[in-house]
Amino acid sequence: MARINDHYLKLAAGYLFPEIARRVKEFAQAHPQARLIRLGIGDVTLPLPNAVIEAFHRGVEELAGQKSFKGYGPEQGYGFLREAIAQNDYRARGASVEADEIFISDGSKCDTGNIQEVFSLDCRIAVADPVYPVYVDTNVMAGRTGPYDGKGRYGGILYMPCTEENGFVPELPEERADLIYLCFPNNPTGAVASRQVLKGWVEYARKNDSIILYDAAYEAFISDPSIPHSIFEIDGAREVAMEFRSFSKTAGFTGTRCAFTVIPKELAGRDAGGGRVPIHRLWMRRHTTKFNGVSYPVQVAAAAVYSPEGKAQVRRLIDAYMENARLIREGMAECGFKVFGGANAPYIWLKTPKGMGSWEFFDQLLAKANVVGTPGSGFGPAGEGYFRLSAFGQRADVEEALARINRLKGFFVPERI
Ligand SMILES: *Cc1c(COP(=O)(O)O)cnc(C)c1O
């Protein structure tokens, strides 16, 4: 028998979403008449914007013509899409990013998961707690961590707790880390990073020779004009940061698949002899070796997000989700819950009432209101006692869920907390 990668066996067994699915299925079987409302999983529900669909069709039609047919495209993505991104997402916001610093991919999950392989196994990684599990699990698989402690953490990782006290924004660590994963607006807490906070991180990274892996998958949900959408809006970030973005949540591409990673030419690591090596070169090599590009019609569809109609339609999508977020945030607060996030992010993070554990509250909300959410503890031990509601549902479902919870508020929240 072939020897397996033992590091996979370190991965904690009960992954969050399968466990949620198991409990929901069990409940639904026992209560077939209950109409469940799912405000749990982080997937979009509204259809793709018209401008995107039309471009998608055009892209497909081109493949039907002998002259316009396309086979393999450039691994890093077509120039028209990379240029549109550089112009609209960066230069228009005063951040200097060139088209050839942008790598088109089939998802930020893949990119944030794959990026670790261009770094040494000795690199110390820092993550927030609670955290998007991909950053941690892919480092576990690679062998960059110690064993699981049975309580939600792996040895060797520097965890940065996000608490009510620090506003769910991690503090600069005392210890040094080589690679720092940051995600703003945050999944799961809905917290955002101010310009001041990001400046602090860039300074920290410059001082400590660290690299910031900045996940901005939710930047389009920012409405406060003072909050940066990109780490590259901060001076000095080009030497110490890379950024991950996705069309998934922004434009409804979760099933269509298109994302990108920005690696400035200045960003470098060091080799065994201490020599400076640009990360751009390594990622280019990885990308061209292990990836063959996103399908042409999908890239044409993604580029349509930057057309005037596309921009207006995407704005309407985001506004619809953010209206849900407002309803949830205000509705839950009215019921007496302590709520966070949901103002510049599609997630509402709430404190469970009566000191209930995250899973206990999950079970109660499912049983009493037939509403499915996500236990905060599933994102890390600092998430215990918290709960995530997603704004990606349908408006009518959100209203119905809130009405049900409101009728039960005496049960959940006897007095205001
Ligand atoms: C949804 C999400 C992404 C995007 O993933 P894709 O693979 O591009 O669909 C990235 N980061 C976070 C934190 C997310 O929640």
The ligand as a Gaussian input file, in Angstrom:
#p B3LYP/6-31G(d) Opt

LIG

0 1
 C      -16.760000      32.937000      -0.039000
 C      -15.388000      33.270000       0.387000
 C      -14.362000      33.333000      -0.547000
 C      -14.611000      33.110000      -2.031000
 O      -14.409000      31.810000      -2.394000
 P      -14.514000      31.375000      -3.917000
 O      -13.701000      30.121000      -3.971000
 O      -13.943000      32.457000      -4.755000
 O      -15.966000      31.115000      -4.204000
 C      -13.092000      33.688000      -0.117000
 N      -12.847000      33.974000       1.174000
 C      -13.818000      33.943000       2.092000
 C      -13.506000      34.312000       3.487000
 C      -15.124000      33.575000       1.727000
 O      -16.069000      33.543000       2.661000

